[in-house]
Amino acid sequence: MPKKLPFPPVLAVLGTSGKTSSLLLTRFILEQLGKKTAAMDTWKGPLAFARFREQSLAAASDCLLVEVPFTVLSQKQLAGPAFQAAALTNLCPVQPEAAWQLAAVSSFYGELAEGARAVFNADDRLALGIASEGDLDFITFAIDYPNAMVVAENIESSGFASRFDLAVKGEFTTLSGQVVMPGTSPAFLPAGGRHNISNSLVSACLCLLMGEELSAVAGTMARFPGIRRNLEIIYRGDFLIVDDAANDPTAVSAVLTAVTGIAWRRLIVLHGMAGGAGVLLNSRLASELAAWIRKGHIHNLILTRSMYHCPVRHRVLVAEEKACLGRLREEGVDFSYFPDLSDALESALWQAEPGDLVLLLGGPVLNRAAGLLAGLLAVDAPNKALVPSQLQSRASSPPTGQAAWASPS
């Protein structure tokens, strides 16, 4: 008989990227299958977390889902004993801050209470290394690693969706003591890219730990409506416009890998600088984009700091702007720069031709891009096609905003 938990379990999701996507997919699946969940996908401090737990308990939630940033762990704002399960999406080995992040994550997992479950990405060598430390009760998931316990097999991707077999290769117990036996069930994920398949494996592990059946978890994924700014298609016409909030080199690489695996005439990238993220991150983002340009995958690169359409806390500092533009010039690649988001969007639309993909790529500085595009395209809302006369009118003249062009010559 499965044991009844005396309190709603608290499940943590942490990692370099994929945290929010994994958490929201987990919540969707559990709620579709009848569970009452509470989610905290933005960290607001220890007091807010304590109130969140109290409110969730009063609301008789079946589980609590919490997105845990690395800084919260390093500052000891959260401790392992507060969680009954913790899933690590990935760790980036090339980041300068990787050493302290690894130490903070290792310490967190080492503090998990007896009986808590750790979920690790076996495709990530650093995450797999943490799994081998101490006496953890862990579950591994992977796309490529051959000996993982939960895997995606026979992957077939088409456009911005994937089919695969969701398979449990090794048995484990749920949080209530039930045994999850090996098995396979077909899954359809209406989200593109291997990184989203990996995120879906995180969600599958957490849902299985909550006692859901493998076939139910796999089948429910197909109804997932998607996540705003996660390879979100915001315009379909002679060309396609896709919006993604990737804001670190690992996430940017994952998104570009996904979109370059699809046949497009040209890829035009409009990148929003990372306001408030620091000089180093903006420089590294520029280097990542330059590498993709040199590979021949990005045809045109447009940058913006979104001067007039960005909250104060996300505004790009002058030093961050200089770091990004300076790195691109050092890399010797062509780009255009428009401080204002509207001008950058107009430039992208002016350059776009039939068969092209326009990718909006960046964090909060691009949050208003979809709304602005609706006005620029003279349609009521995103996802509506532009009529030919409007397309011809827009292509007849270049954007009026000032752009600073950089060329290796």
C-alpha positions as CSV (number, residue, x, y, z in Angstrom):
1,M,0.0,0.0,0.0
2,P,1.4,3.5,-0.9
3,K,1.9,5.6,2.2
4,K,0.0,8.9,2.6
5,L,2.4,11.9,3.0
6,P,1.6,14.0,6.0
7,F,2.2,17.2,4.1
8,P,2.4,18.2,0.4
9,P,5.9,17.4,-0.9
10,V,8.0,20.3,-2.1
11,L,9.8,19.7,-5.4
12,A,12.7,21.9,-6.5
13,V,13.9,22.5,-10.0
14,L,17.3,24.0,-10.4
15,G,20.0,24.3,-13.2
16,T,21.7,26.6,-15.6
17,S,18.7,26.6,-18.1
18,G,15.4,24.9,-18.6
19,K,14.1,25.5,-15.0
20,T,11.0,27.5,-15.8
21,S,10.0,25.3,-18.8
22,S,10.4,22.1,-16.7
23,L,8.5,23.5,-13.8
24,L,5.6,24.7,-15.9
25,L,5.3,21.5,-17.9
26,T,5.4,19.5,-14.6
27,R,2.6,21.6,-13.2
28,F,0.5,21.3,-16.4
29,I,0.8,17.5,-16.5
30,L,0.0,17.1,-12.8
31,E,-3.0,19.4,-12.9
32,Q,-4.3,17.7,-16.1
33,L,-4.1,14.4,-14.2
34,G,-6.1,15.7,-11.2
35,K,-3.4,17.0,-8.9
36,K,-3.7,20.3,-7.2
37,T,-0.4,22.1,-7.4
38,A,1.2,25.4,-6.3
39,A,4.1,26.8,-8.1
40,M,6.8,29.4,-7.2
41,D,8.6,30.1,-10.5
42,T,10.1,33.5,-9.3
43,W,12.2,33.6,-6.1
44,K,11.1,36.4,-3.9
45,G,13.0,35.6,-0.7
46,P,12.8,33.3,2.3
47,L,9.8,35.0,3.9
48,A,7.8,34.8,0.6
49,F,8.8,31.1,0.4
50,A,7.5,30.5,4.0
51,R,4.2,32.3,3.2
52,F,4.0,30.2,0.0
53,R,4.3,27.0,1.9
54,E,1.7,28.1,4.5
55,Q,-0.8,29.2,1.8
56,S,-0.3,26.0,-0.2
57,L,-0.9,23.9,2.9
58,A,-4.1,25.8,3.7
59,A,-5.2,25.3,0.1
60,A,-4.7,21.6,0.4
61,S,-2.3,21.5,-2.5
62,D,-1.0,18.0,-3.5
63,C,2.5,19.3,-4.1
64,L,4.6,22.5,-4.3
65,L,6.9,23.3,-7.2
66,V,9.7,25.7,-6.7
67,E,12.3,27.1,-9.1
68,V,15.6,27.5,-7.3
69,P,18.2,30.0,-8.7
70,F,21.9,29.2,-8.0
71,T,22.3,32.5,-6.1
72,V,19.6,31.4,-3.6
73,L,21.7,28.3,-2.8
74,S,25.0,30.2,-2.5
75,Q,23.5,32.7,-0.1
76,K,22.0,29.8,1.9
77,Q,18.5,31.2,1.6
78,L,17.2,27.6,1.1
79,A,18.3,24.4,2.5
80,G,18.0,20.8,1.2
81,P,15.9,19.5,4.1
82,A,13.0,21.7,2.9
83,F,12.5,19.5,-0.2
84,Q,11.3,16.0,-0.9
85,A,12.7,16.0,-4.4
86,A,15.1,18.1,-6.4
87,A,15.7,18.0,-10.1
88,L,18.8,19.4,-11.7
89,T,18.3,20.3,-15.4
90,N,22.0,20.9,-16.3
91,L,25.2,22.7,-15.3
92,C,27.3,24.7,-17.7
93,P,31.0,23.8,-17.4
94,V,32.4,26.8,-19.3
95,Q,30.9,29.5,-17.2
96,P,33.4,31.3,-15.0
97,E,31.0,31.0,-12.1
98,A,30.6,27.2,-12.6
99,A,32.9,26.4,-9.7
100,W,30.8,28.2,-7.0
101,Q,27.6,27.0,-8.7
102,L,28.9,23.4,-8.5
103,A,29.8,23.8,-4.9
104,A,26.5,25.3,-4.0
105,V,24.5,22.6,-5.8
106,S,26.6,19.8,-4.3
107,S,26.1,21.2,-0.8
108,F,22.3,21.5,-1.4
109,Y,22.0,17.9,-2.5
110,G,24.1,16.8,0.4
111,E,21.6,18.4,2.8
112,L,18.5,16.6,1.4
113,A,16.6,14.8,4.0
114,E,16.6,11.0,4.3
115,G,14.1,9.6,1.8
116,A,14.2,12.6,-0.5
117,R,14.8,12.0,-4.2
118,A,17.4,13.6,-6.4
119,V,16.9,13.8,-10.2
120,F,20.0,14.3,-12.4
121,N,20.6,14.9,-16.1
122,A,22.9,12.0,-17.0
123,D,23.9,13.8,-20.3
124,D,25.5,16.5,-18.2
125,R,28.9,15.3,-16.8
126,L,28.9,17.7,-13.9
127,A,25.4,16.8,-12.8
128,L,26.3,13.1,-13.1
129,G,29.3,13.8,-11.0
130,I,27.1,15.1,-8.2
131,A,24.9,12.0,-8.4
132,S,28.0,9.8,-7.6
133,E,28.7,11.8,-4.4
134,G,27.4,10.7,-1.0
135,D,24.5,8.4,-0.4
136,L,21.8,10.0,-2.6
137,D,18.6,8.3,-3.6
138,F,18.7,9.5,-7.2
139,I,17.0,9.0,-10.6
140,T,18.8,9.8,-13.8
141,F,17.3,11.0,-17.1
142,A,19.0,11.4,-20.5
143,I,18.6,11.6,-24.3
144,D,22.1,10.2,-25.1
145,Y,23.5,8.6,-21.9
146,P,22.9,4.8,-22.4
147,N,22.4,3.8,-18.8
148,A,19.9,6.5,-17.6
149,M,16.8,5.4,-15.8
150,V,14.3,7.6,-17.7
151,V,15.1,8.3,-21.4
152,A,13.7,9.6,-24.7
153,E,14.2,7.1,-27.5
154,N,13.4,7.0,-31.2
155,I,13.2,10.8,-31.4
156,E,11.6,12.2,-34.5
157,S,11.5,16.0,-34.8
158,S,9.4,17.9,-37.3
159,G,9.3,21.7,-37.2
160,F,8.7,22.8,-33.7
161,A,7.5,19.5,-32.3
162,S,8.9,16.1,-31.5
163,R,7.7,12.5,-31.1
164,F,9.6,10.0,-29.0
165,D,9.2,7.0,-26.8
166,L,9.2,7.9,-23.1
167,A,10.9,5.0,-21.4
168,V,11.6,4.0,-17.9
169,K,14.7,1.7,-17.9
170,G,15.2,1.1,-14.2
171,E,12.7,0.8,-11.4
172,F,12.4,3.3,-8.6
173,T,9.9,4.2,-5.9
174,T,7.6,7.2,-5.8
175,L,7.5,9.7,-2.9
176,S,4.6,7.6,-1.5
177,G,6.5,4.3,-1.8
178,Q,4.9,2.9,-4.9
179,V,7.3,1.1,-7.3
180,V,7.7,2.5,-10.9
181,M,8.4,-0.4,-13.1
182,P,10.2,-0.3,-16.5
183,G,8.0,0.5,-19.4
184,T,7.7,2.5,-22.6
185,S,4.9,4.9,-23.8
186,P,4.8,7.0,-27.0
187,A,4.9,10.8,-26.4
188,F,4.3,13.9,-28.5
189,L,5.8,17.2,-27.4
190,P,4.5,20.3,-29.1
191,A,7.8,22.2,-28.4
192,G,10.9,22.2,-30.6
193,G,14.5,21.3,-29.8
194,R,16.4,18.6,-27.9
195,H,16.6,21.0,-24.9
196,N,12.8,20.9,-24.6
197,I,12.8,17.1,-24.8
198,S,15.3,17.1,-22.0
199,N,13.1,19.5,-20.0
200,S,10.2,17.1,-20.6
201,L,12.2,14.3,-19.1
202,V,12.7,16.4,-16.0
203,S,8.9,16.8,-15.8
204,A,8.3,13.1,-16.4
205,C,10.6,12.2,-13.5
206,L,8.8,14.5,-11.1
207,C,5.4,13.4,-12.3
208,L,6.3,9.7,-11.8
209,L,7.6,10.5,-8.4
210,M,4.2,12.0,-7.6
211,G,2.7,8.6,-8.5
212,E,1.4,9.3,-12.0
213,E,1.3,6.5,-14.5
214,L,3.9,6.5,-17.3
215,S,1.3,6.3,-20.1
216,A,-0.7,9.2,-18.6
217,V,2.3,11.4,-18.3
218,A,3.4,10.7,-21.9
219,G,-0.1,11.2,-23.2
220,T,-0.7,14.5,-21.4
221,M,2.4,16.1,-22.9
222,A,0.6,16.3,-26.3
223,R,-1.9,18.8,-24.8
224,F,0.7,21.1,-23.5
225,P,-0.1,24.6,-24.9
226,G,3.5,25.8,-24.8
227,I,5.2,28.5,-22.9
228,R,5.4,32.2,-23.8
229,R,8.7,33.1,-25.3
230,N,9.9,29.4,-25.5
231,L,10.4,29.0,-29.3
232,E,7.0,30.6,-29.5
233,I,5.7,31.2,-33.0
234,I,4.3,34.7,-33.0
235,Y,3.8,35.3,-36.7
236,R,3.1,33.1,-39.7
237,G,3.2,34.5,-43.2
238,D,5.6,34.4,-46.1
239,F,8.2,34.2,-43.4
240,L,8.1,33.0,-39.8
241,I,8.8,34.9,-36.6
242,V,9.7,32.9,-33.5
243,D,10.3,34.4,-30.0
244,D,12.6,32.9,-27.3
245,A,13.8,34.2,-24.0
246,A,17.2,32.5,-24.0
247,N,19.5,34.8,-22.1
248,D,22.7,32.8,-21.5
249,P,25.1,31.1,-23.9
250,T,24.0,27.6,-23.0
251,A,20.3,28.4,-23.7
252,V,21.2,30.4,-26.8
253,S,23.2,27.5,-28.2
254,A,20.3,25.1,-27.6
255,V,17.8,27.4,-29.3
256,L,20.0,28.0,-32.3
257,T,20.7,24.2,-32.6
258,A,16.9,23.7,-32.7
259,V,16.1,26.3,-35.3
260,T,19.1,25.5,-37.6
261,G,17.9,21.9,-37.7
262,I,14.9,23.0,-39.7
263,A,15.1,24.1,-43.4
264,W,14.8,27.8,-43.7
265,R,15.9,30.1,-46.5
266,R,17.8,32.4,-44.2
267,L,18.0,32.9,-40.4
268,I,17.7,36.5,-39.2
269,V,18.4,36.9,-35.5
270,L,17.3,39.9,-33.4
271,H,19.2,39.7,-30.2
272,G,18.2,41.7,-27.1
273,M,21.1,42.5,-24.8
274,A,21.0,41.1,-21.3
275,G,20.2,44.2,-19.2
276,G,21.5,44.0,-15.6
277,A,23.2,40.7,-16.2
278,G,26.7,42.2,-16.2
279,V,29.5,42.9,-18.7
280,L,30.9,39.3,-18.7
281,L,27.6,37.7,-19.7
282,N,26.9,40.2,-22.5
283,S,30.4,39.6,-23.8
284,R,30.0,35.8,-23.7
285,L,26.6,36.1,-25.4
286,A,28.2,38.1,-28.2
287,S,30.9,35.5,-28.6
288,E,28.3,32.7,-28.9
289,L,26.4,34.6,-31.6
290,A,29.6,35.3,-33.5
291,A,30.5,31.6,-33.5
292,W,27.1,30.8,-35.1
293,I,27.6,33.5,-37.7
294,R,31.0,32.1,-38.6
295,K,29.4,28.6,-39.0
296,G,27.2,30.2,-41.6
297,H,23.9,29.6,-39.7
298,I,23.0,33.3,-39.0
299,H,22.5,35.4,-42.1
300,N,21.8,38.7,-40.5
301,L,22.3,39.8,-36.8
302,I,20.4,42.7,-35.4
303,L,21.0,44.0,-31.8
304,T,19.0,46.2,-29.5
305,R,19.0,47.4,-26.0
306,S,15.3,48.3,-26.1
307,M,15.8,51.8,-24.6
308,Y,12.1,52.8,-24.4
309,H,10.3,49.4,-24.0
310,C,12.1,47.9,-21.0
311,P,11.5,48.0,-17.2
312,V,14.1,49.9,-15.3
313,R,15.5,46.8,-13.6
314,H,16.2,45.2,-16.9
315,R,17.7,48.2,-18.7
316,V,21.0,47.7,-20.4
317,L,23.8,49.6,-18.9
318,V,26.3,51.5,-21.0
319,A,29.1,49.1,-19.9
320,E,27.0,46.1,-20.9
321,E,26.2,47.7,-24.3
322,K,29.9,48.3,-24.9
323,A,30.9,44.8,-23.9
324,C,28.5,43.3,-26.4
325,L,29.2,45.5,-29.3
326,G,33.0,45.5,-28.6
327,R,33.1,41.7,-28.5
328,L,31.3,41.5,-31.8
329,R,33.7,43.9,-33.4
330,E,36.7,41.9,-32.0
331,E,35.1,38.8,-33.5
332,G,35.0,40.5,-36.9
333,V,31.4,39.7,-37.7
334,D,28.8,41.9,-39.4
335,F,25.8,43.2,-37.4
336,S,23.5,46.1,-37.1
337,Y,22.5,47.9,-33.9
338,F,19.4,49.8,-33.1
339,P,19.1,51.2,-29.5
340,D,15.3,51.3,-29.8
341,L,13.4,48.0,-30.1
342,S,10.8,49.3,-32.6
343,D,13.6,50.3,-35.0
344,A,15.2,46.9,-34.6
345,L,11.9,45.1,-35.3
346,E,11.4,47.3,-38.4
347,S,14.8,46.4,-39.6
348,A,14.1,42.7,-39.2
349,L,10.8,43.0,-41.1
350,W,12.4,45.0,-43.9
351,Q,15.1,42.4,-44.3
352,A,12.8,39.3,-44.1
353,E,11.9,37.6,-47.4
354,P,9.7,34.6,-48.2
355,G,11.0,31.4,-46.6
356,D,13.1,33.2,-43.9
357,L,13.0,32.7,-40.2
358,V,13.2,35.7,-37.9
359,L,14.3,34.7,-34.4
360,L,13.8,37.1,-31.5
361,L,16.4,36.0,-29.0
362,G,16.9,37.5,-25.6
363,G,15.6,38.1,-22.1
364,P,13.3,40.7,-20.6
365,V,14.4,43.5,-22.9
366,L,12.4,41.7,-25.7
367,N,9.2,41.0,-23.6
368,R,7.3,43.7,-25.5
369,A,8.5,42.7,-28.9
370,A,5.4,40.5,-29.8
371,G,3.1,43.4,-29.0
372,L,5.1,45.9,-31.0
373,L,5.2,43.5,-33.9
374,A,1.4,43.3,-34.0
375,G,1.3,47.0,-34.5
376,L,4.1,47.0,-37.1
377,L,2.5,44.3,-39.1
378,A,-0.9,46.1,-39.0
379,V,-2.8,43.1,-37.7
380,D,-4.9,42.7,-34.6
381,A,-2.7,40.1,-32.9
382,P,0.3,37.8,-33.4
383,N,-0.2,34.6,-35.4
384,K,-2.1,36.3,-38.2
385,A,-0.8,36.3,-41.7
386,L,0.2,39.6,-43.4
387,V,-1.7,40.2,-46.7
388,P,0.5,40.6,-49.8
389,S,-0.2,44.3,-50.2
390,Q,1.1,45.0,-46.7
391,L,4.1,42.9,-47.3
392,Q,5.0,44.8,-50.4
393,S,4.4,48.1,-48.7
394,R,6.7,47.2,-45.8
395,A,9.5,46.0,-48.1
396,S,9.5,49.2,-50.1
397,S,11.4,51.3,-47.6
398,P,14.1,50.7,-45.0
399,P,13.6,51.4,-41.3
400,T,14.0,55.0,-40.3
401,G,15.9,54.5,-37.0
402,Q,19.6,55.0,-36.7
403,A,21.7,51.9,-36.9
404,A,25.4,51.5,-36.1
405,W,26.9,48.9,-38.6
406,A,30.1,47.0,-37.8
407,S,32.0,45.2,-40.5
408,P,35.3,43.4,-40.4
409,S,36.4,45.5,-43.3
